[in-house]
Amino acid sequence: MGEESKPNGPDLTKGVSLDAFKDGKLLGHVGEEDILLVQAGSEIFAIEPACTHYHGPLAEGLVVGDTIRCPWHHACFSLRTGEPTRPPALNALAVWEVTRDQNRIVVQRNREMPKPPASHRAAPTPEKFVIVGGGAAGFAAAETLRREGFAGAITMLSNDGAMPVDRPNLSKDYLAGNAPEDWLPMRGEDYYQDAGIDLRLNTNVAAIDPEARGVTLGNGDVLQFDRLLLATGAEPVKLQVPGADQPHVHTLRSVADSRAIIKAAGGAKRVLVIGASFIGLEVAASLRARKLEVHVVAPDERPMQRVLGPEMGDFVRALHEENGVNFHLKDTVEKLDGMRATLKSGGGIEADLVVVGIGVRPRLALAEQAGLAIDRGVSVNECLETSSSGIFAAGDIARWPDPHSGQNIRVEHWVLAERQGQTAARNMLDRRECFDAVPFFWSQHYDVPINYVGHAESFDDIVIDGSISGRDCLLKYRKGGRVFAVASIYRDLDSLRSELEMERSPA
């Protein structure tokens, strides 16, 4: 190891005292391997100290029972086995053997975790599972089925040309040029072959027949299924103005979209972003990182005000303006004539690259055709099962009974889609597990992350703790005196605690 990457803390092979722990944790090392010691009740565990998602520091995380939660993006791991128990992490942490000599804790070697017994891997009946969709929910479901020991057939149908990817990266680090393309896939190509998952890319589904238990593909082939998961996701809302179909006008949803924007940015000087949504402003930040001039046009009085409120909206605008973004708010684009965008206010903007981020809509055509119950999304019960037995829905299309708000809600969050995919998979195996995860998402703007837990479709007031402008704050969104959501900047532990409090306090 170089001088700058020396291992942290005390040498755990020599032992440490419990008195050295701070808030139940201690960072030390064995040889050149950093190890985190965690006290949970009367037990001491030794684990890899970095989250396997984006390497968040677990020493700053929250211990809940015999699990630990990552402070950055709320992944959760078993302290006993290192296994990820909730997304966005997919890979397990390494674990070490811990011995105690009176009041001293000693760690000397890795602990090999036993594989599930062969009997657990016997294929249950039914045996043919089909997943329609290659996004977060579909991938999480397929992987969970194999983790749970399902040995039957899994066919995953995606109309995308790319394997399932870490979609948040498409508008963040990858678009900014800070992440290589090989960071994008959720798993490498070999994974699907090794796991026996029949992943079919560039495959359209024409129809679903709930009675005959058949999926008709675009080429006319029919696949039979015993259980089906609909995870068709959402698609960008298209700009409905003259000139919106020009080749320099883009939306961002897929790897191909992100690649196309990156390619166009290479020869562009000025970018017009239409919409001050989370995606729109993440695109603005990423393209500023590429040194392009960026203009944002949106009808809103403030960016993100509907979700985050006026104070946070003002902060987000100021943050982007500090980084060179030009806002044209309370305005809309009426037409795109070549490179010129004409605004409703009468002004105009010349831009050689246009990115439209005015929202997404759930892809419901297949569910509607199949006769499933629809309510501004695919209606599902607490187990994520649709109105047709054996057909489940997860991700951006699913509207489920949320025990925390007491309402039926539909949420377009990446992490939530993964968590729903996992629950749907277990229920496809007849586990009858209620989906009760608290929604969570994060948004990145330059060096400022905004974390958000809960779901507040509207709110009466916002209680602000700390300083938004000082980038150290926790905002509570209340309705009827009850907190429905919490947003934070650099209050990671408070964000985790808020999530836990919501989990323990259903409506």
C-alpha positions in Angstrom: 0.0 0.0 0.0 1.1 3.5 -0.7 1.7 6.1 2.0 -1.7 7.6 1.5 -3.6 4.4 2.0 -2.4 3.0 5.3 -4.9 0.9 7.1 -7.1 2.7 9.7 -7.2 2.4 13.5 -5.6 -0.2 15.8 -4.3 -3.6 14.8 -7.2 -5.9 15.7 -5.0 -9.0 15.8 -3.5 -7.5 19.0 -6.9 -6.9 20.5 -8.8 -3.8 21.5 -10.9 -2.9 24.5 -14.6 -2.2 24.4 -13.8 1.1 26.0 -12.2 2.1 22.6 -15.6 1.9 20.8 -17.4 5.1 19.9 -21.1 4.9 19.5 -20.8 1.1 19.3 -18.3 1.1 16.5 -14.5 1.0 16.0 -12.5 1.1 12.8 -9.4 -1.0 12.8 -7.4 -3.3 10.6 -6.0 -6.8 10.1 -2.9 -6.6 8.0 -3.7 -4.1 5.3 -7.5 -4.8 5.4 -9.7 -2.2 7.1 -12.3 -3.8 9.3 -15.3 -2.2 11.2 -16.2 -3.6 14.6 -19.8 -3.2 15.5 -21.5 -3.7 18.9 -25.1 -4.9 18.6 -26.6 -5.7 22.0 -24.2 -8.0 23.7 -22.5 -9.2 20.5 -19.5 -7.9 18.5 -19.4 -8.2 14.8 -16.5 -7.6 12.3 -17.4 -6.5 8.8 -16.0 -4.8 5.7 -16.3 -1.0 6.4 -17.5 0.2 3.0 -21.0 -0.3 1.5 -20.8 -2.4 -1.6 -23.0 0.0 -3.5 -21.1 3.3 -3.7 -18.6 2.6 -0.8 -20.5 4.6 1.8 -18.8 4.6 5.2 -20.7 2.1 7.4 -18.9 3.5 10.5 -21.3 6.5 10.1 -24.3 4.2 9.6 -27.2 3.1 11.8 -27.3 -0.2 13.6 -30.8 -1.7 13.8 -30.9 -5.1 15.6 -28.3 -7.3 14.0 -28.1 -5.2 10.8 -26.3 -2.0 9.7 -27.7 0.6 7.3 -25.5 2.7 5.0 -25.7 6.5 5.6 -25.5 7.4 1.9 -28.3 5.5 0.1 -29.8 3.4 2.9 -28.7 -0.1 1.9 -28.8 -2.6 4.7 -26.6 -5.5 5.6 -26.8 -8.4 8.0 -24.0 -8.1 10.6 -23.9 -11.9 11.0 -23.5 -12.9 7.3 -22.7 -9.7 5.5 -25.6 -10.3 3.1 -27.4 -7.3 1.7 -30.9 -7.3 3.1 -32.2 -4.3 1.2 -31.1 -2.4 -1.9 -29.4 -0.6 -3.4 -26.5 -2.8 -2.4 -26.4 -6.1 -4.2 -23.1 -7.7 -3.0 -22.3 -9.0 0.4 -19.8 -7.5 2.8 -16.9 -9.6 3.9 -17.1 -10.8 7.5 -14.4 -11.8 10.0 -14.3 -14.0 13.0 -14.4 -12.3 16.4 -13.0 -13.7 19.6 -13.2 -12.2 23.1 -10.6 -12.5 25.8 -12.3 -11.0 28.8 -12.7 -7.4 27.9 -10.6 -7.5 24.7 -11.8 -8.0 21.2 -9.5 -9.9 18.7 -10.0 -10.3 15.0 -7.5 -12.5 13.0 -9.2 -14.2 10.0 -12.0 -14.0 7.5 -15.1 -16.1 8.2 -16.3 -18.2 5.3 -20.1 -18.1 5.2 -21.9 -21.4 4.6 -23.9 -21.8 1.4 -27.6 -22.5 1.6 -28.2 -26.3 2.0 -29.1 -28.2 -1.1 -32.6 -28.9 0.1 -33.3 -25.2 0.1 -32.5 -25.1 -3.6 -35.0 -27.7 -4.7 -37.3 -26.2 -7.3 -40.7 -25.4 -6.0 -43.8 -25.6 -8.1 -44.8 -23.6 -10.1 -41.7 -23.6 -12.2 -42.0 -21.0 -15.1 -41.6 -17.4 -14.1 -41.7 -14.5 -16.6 -40.5 -11.0 -15.8 -41.6 -8.2 -18.2 -39.1 -5.3 -17.8 -35.4 -5.0 -17.5 -35.1 -2.2 -15.0 -34.6 -2.0 -11.2 -37.7 -4.0 -10.2 -37.3 -6.7 -12.8 -33.6 -7.2 -12.1 -34.1 -7.3 -8.3 -36.8 -9.8 -8.7 -34.8 -12.1 -10.9 -31.8 -12.0 -8.6 -34.0 -12.5 -5.5 -35.6 -15.6 -6.9 -32.2 -17.2 -7.3 -31.0 -16.0 -3.8 -34.2 -17.5 -2.3 -33.3 -20.9 -3.9 -35.8 -20.9 -6.8 -34.4 -23.3 -9.4 -37.2 -23.1 -12.0 -37.1 -21.2 -15.3 -36.8 -17.4 -15.2 -37.3 -15.5 -18.4 -36.7 -11.7 -18.3 -38.0 -9.7 -21.2 -36.6 -6.2 -21.8 -37.3 -3.9 -24.7 -34.0 -2.2 -24.0 -30.8 -3.0 -25.8 -28.7 -2.8 -22.6 -28.5 -5.2 -19.7 -30.1 -3.8 -16.5 -28.1 -0.8 -15.3 -27.6 1.5 -12.4 -30.0 4.1 -13.8 -29.3 6.9 -11.3 -25.8 7.0 -12.8 -27.1 7.9 -16.2 -28.0 11.5 -15.1 -25.3 11.8 -12.5 -21.6 10.6 -12.6 -21.7 8.8 -16.0 -23.3 11.8 -17.8 -20.8 14.1 -16.1 -17.9 12.0 -17.3 -16.9 10.9 -13.8 -17.9 7.2 -14.1 -16.8 4.7 -16.7 -19.4 2.8 -18.6 -18.4 -0.5 -17.0 -19.8 0.9 -13.7 -23.3 0.9 -15.2 -24.4 -2.8 -15.5 -26.0 -4.1 -12.3 -24.3 -7.4 -13.1 -22.0 -8.5 -15.8 -23.2 -10.6 -18.8 -21.8 -13.8 -17.2 -24.1 -13.4 -14.2 -27.2 -14.2 -16.2 -25.7 -17.3 -17.8 -24.3 -18.5 -14.5 -27.6 -17.8 -12.6 -29.7 -19.5 -15.4 -31.7 -16.3 -16.1 -32.9 -16.1 -19.7 -32.4 -12.4 -20.3 -33.8 -11.3 -23.7 -32.9 -7.8 -24.8 -34.6 -5.8 -27.5 -37.7 -7.9 -27.0 -41.1 -6.4 -27.2 -44.2 -7.9 -25.5 -47.4 -7.5 -27.5 -50.0 -9.0 -25.1 -50.6 -10.8 -21.8 -53.3 -13.4 -21.4 -54.0 -13.9 -17.7 -56.4 -16.8 -18.3 -54.2 -18.8 -20.7 -51.1 -17.9 -18.7 -49.3 -16.7 -21.8 -47.2 -13.8 -22.9 -47.2 -13.0 -26.6 -44.0 -11.4 -27.9 -43.7 -8.9 -30.7 -42.6 -11.6 -33.1 -45.7 -13.7 -32.3 -44.0 -16.3 -30.1 -45.9 -17.2 -26.9 -44.3 -17.9 -23.6 -46.2 -19.8 -20.9 -45.9 -18.7 -17.3 -46.9 -19.9 -13.8 -46.1 -16.6 -12.2 -45.6 -13.2 -14.0 -44.1 -9.9 -12.8 -45.0 -6.8 -14.6 -42.1 -4.2 -14.2 -42.5 -2.2 -17.3 -41.4 1.1 -15.7 -42.1 4.5 -17.0 -41.3 6.5 -20.1 -40.4 10.2 -20.5 -43.2 12.6 -21.2 -42.6 14.0 -24.7 -42.5 17.7 -25.4 -45.6 18.6 -27.5 -44.4 21.7 -29.4 -43.4 22.2 -33.0 -39.8 21.1 -33.7 -39.6 18.8 -30.7 -38.8 15.9 -33.0 -35.5 17.3 -34.2 -32.4 15.2 -33.8 -30.7 17.5 -31.3 -33.7 17.2 -28.9 -33.2 14.4 -26.4 -34.9 12.8 -23.4 -33.0 10.7 -20.8 -34.1 7.3 -19.6 -31.9 4.6 -21.0 -28.2 4.0 -21.5 -28.7 4.8 -25.2 -30.2 8.1 -24.3 -27.3 9.0 -22.0 -24.7 8.0 -24.6 -26.5 10.1 -27.2 -26.5 13.2 -25.0 -22.8 12.6 -24.2 -22.0 12.3 -27.9 -24.0 15.5 -28.7 -22.3 17.3 -25.8 -18.9 16.7 -27.4 -19.7 19.1 -30.2 -22.1 21.5 -28.3 -21.6 24.8 -26.8 -25.0 25.7 -25.3 -27.5 23.4 -23.8 -31.2 24.0 -23.2 -32.8 21.9 -20.4 -36.6 22.0 -20.5 -38.0 21.3 -17.1 -36.6 21.8 -13.6 -37.3 18.3 -12.4 -34.8 16.2 -10.5 -33.6 14.6 -13.8 -33.5 18.0 -15.6 -31.3 19.6 -12.9 -29.1 16.6 -12.5 -28.5 16.8 -16.3 -27.8 20.5 -15.9 -25.2 19.8 -13.3 -23.6 17.0 -15.3 -23.4 19.1 -18.4 -21.9 22.0 -16.5 -19.2 19.5 -15.4 -18.5 19.2 -19.1 -18.1 23.0 -19.4 -21.2 23.6 -21.5 -23.3 26.7 -21.1 -26.6 25.6 -19.6 -30.0 27.3 -19.7 -33.0 25.8 -17.8 -36.6 26.7 -18.8 -39.5 25.7 -16.6 -43.0 27.0 -15.6 -42.2 26.6 -11.9 -41.7 29.6 -9.6 -38.8 27.6 -8.0 -37.1 24.3 -8.9 -38.5 21.3 -7.1 -40.8 23.4 -5.1 -43.7 20.9 -5.3 -41.7 18.1 -3.7 -39.1 20.0 -1.5 -40.9 23.3 -0.7 -39.9 26.9 -1.3 -36.9 27.1 1.0 -35.1 24.1 -0.5 -36.2 25.2 -4.0 -34.5 28.6 -3.5 -31.4 26.8 -2.3 -31.3 24.5 -5.3 -31.7 27.4 -7.7 -28.9 29.4 -5.9 -26.6 26.3 -6.0 -27.0 25.8 -9.7 -26.6 29.5 -10.4 -23.4 29.5 -8.4 -22.2 26.8 -10.8 -23.2 28.8 -13.9 -26.7 27.6 -14.8 -29.0 30.2 -16.2 -32.7 29.9 -15.2 -35.7 31.0 -17.1 -38.5 30.2 -14.7 -42.3 30.9 -14.9 -41.8 30.4 -18.7 -42.2 27.6 -21.3 -40.9 26.7 -24.7 -43.5 27.3 -27.4 -41.6 26.0 -30.4 -38.2 24.8 -31.5 -37.2 26.3 -34.9 -33.9 24.8 -35.8 -31.5 25.7 -33.0 -33.7 28.5 -31.7 -36.2 27.9 -28.9 -39.0 30.5 -28.7 -40.3 31.2 -25.2 -43.8 32.1 -24.2 -42.4 35.2 -22.6 -41.3 36.3 -26.0 -37.6 35.7 -25.6 -35.5 33.1 -27.4 -32.6 30.8 -26.7 -30.1 29.5 -29.2 -29.0 26.0 -28.2 -27.3 23.2 -30.2 -28.4 20.6 -27.6 -31.8 20.3 -26.0 -32.7 17.9 -23.2 -36.3 17.5 -22.1 -37.0 16.6 -18.5 -40.7 17.3 -17.9 -41.6 14.1 -16.1 -42.4 10.5 -16.9 -45.6 8.4 -17.2 -46.0 4.7 -16.2 -46.1 2.2 -19.1 -49.6 0.8 -18.5 -50.6 -0.5 -22.0 -49.9 -4.2 -21.3 -51.7 -4.1 -17.9 -54.7 -2.3 -19.5 -54.8 -4.8 -22.4 -54.7 -7.7 -19.9 -57.7 -6.3 -18.1 -55.8 -5.7 -14.8 -57.3 -3.2 -12.4 -55.8 0.3 -13.0 -55.8 3.4 -10.9 -53.3 5.9 -12.3 -51.0 2.9 -12.2 -51.4 -0.9 -11.8 -53.4 -1.5 -8.6 -51.8 -4.1 -6.4 -52.5 -5.4 -2.9 -50.1 -5.4 0.1 -48.2 -8.3 -1.4 -47.8 -6.5 -4.8 -50.2 -8.9 -6.5 -52.5 -7.4 -9.2 -56.2 -8.1 -9.6 -55.3 -11.3 -11.5 -54.0 -14.1 -9.3 -50.4 -15.0 -9.9 -49.6 -11.7 -11.7 -47.6 -9.2 -9.7 -46.5 -5.6 -10.5 -43.5 -3.6 -9.1 -41.7 -0.4 -9.7 -42.9 2.8 -11.4 -46.2 1.2 -12.5 -47.4 -0.2 -9.2 -49.9 1.6 -6.9 -49.9 -0.1 -3.6 -51.5 0.4 -0.1 -48.8 2.3 1.8 -49.0 1.5 5.5 -47.1 4.7 6.5 -49.3 7.2 4.8 -52.5 5.2 4.9 -53.0 5.9 1.2 -52.6 4.0 -2.1 -49.5 5.6 -3.7 -47.3 5.2 -6.7 -43.7 6.3 -6.5 -41.0 6.6 -9.2 -37.9 5.9 -7.1 -35.1 3.6 -8.1 -34.4 2.2 -4.7 -38.0 1.6 -4.0 -38.4 -0.2 -7.3 -35.6 -2.6 -6.3 -37.2 -3.2 -2.9 -40.5 -3.9 -4.5 -38.9 -6.3 -7.0 -37.5 -8.3 -4.1 -40.8 -8.5 -2.2 -42.7 -9.4 -5.4 -40.2 -12.2 -6.0 -40.7 -13.7 -2.6 -44.4 -13.5 -3.0 -44.2 -15.2 -6.4 -42.8 -18.0 -4.2 -45.9 -17.8 -2.1 -44.3 -16.2 0.9 -47.2 -13.7 1.5 -44.8 -10.9 2.6 -46.4 -7.4 2.9 -44.5 -4.6 1.2 -43.9 -2.0 3.9 -40.7 -0.3 2.9 -40.5 3.5 3.4 -39.8 5.2 0.0 -36.3 6.7 -0.3 -34.4 8.5 -3.0 -31.4 10.7 -3.4 -30.5 13.5 -5.8 -27.0 14.8 -6.5 -26.3 18.4 -7.5 -22.5 19.1 -7.8 -21.1 18.2 -4.4 -24.5 18.4 -2.6 -26.5 15.3 -2.0 -30.2 15.6 -1.1 -31.7 12.6 0.6 -35.5 12.1 0.9 -37.4 9.5 2.9 -41.2 9.0 3.1 -43.8 10.3 0.7 -45.7 13.6 1.0 -48.0 14.3 -2.0 -48.9 17.6 -0.2 -48.0 19.2 3.1 -49.2 22.0 5.4 -45.9 23.1 6.7 -42.2 22.3 6.8 -40.2 22.2 10.0 -36.5 23.1 9.3 -33.8 22.0 11.6 -30.3 23.5 10.8 -29.3 25.6 7.9 -30.3 24.9 4.3 -27.8 27.5 2.9 -25.2 26.1 5.2 -25.8 22.6 3.7 -26.5 21.1 7.1 -30.2 20.6 7.5 -33.2 18.3 8.1 -36.6 19.3 6.8 -39.8 17.6 8.0 -42.9 17.8 5.7 -46.0 17.7 7.8 -49.7 17.4 7.2 -52.2 17.5 10.0 -49.3 17.7 12.4 -47.9 14.4 11.2 -44.5 14.0 9.5 -45.0 12.3 6.1 -41.5 12.9 4.6 -38.0 14.1 5.6 -35.4 15.7 3.3 -31.8 16.3 4.4 -28.4 17.6 3.4 -25.4 16.1 5.1 -27.6 14.8 8.0 -27.2 11.1 7.0 -27.7 9.6 10.4 -30.8 11.7 11.0 -32.1 10.6 7.7 -31.6 6.9 8.6 -33.3 7.5 12.0 -36.2 9.2 10.3 -36.7 6.3 8.0 -36.6 3.9 11.0 -39.1 6.0 12.9 -41.5 5.9 9.9 -41.1 2.1 9.6 -42.1 1.8 13.3 -45.0 4.2 13.1 -47.5 3.1 10.4 -50.6 5.2 9.9 
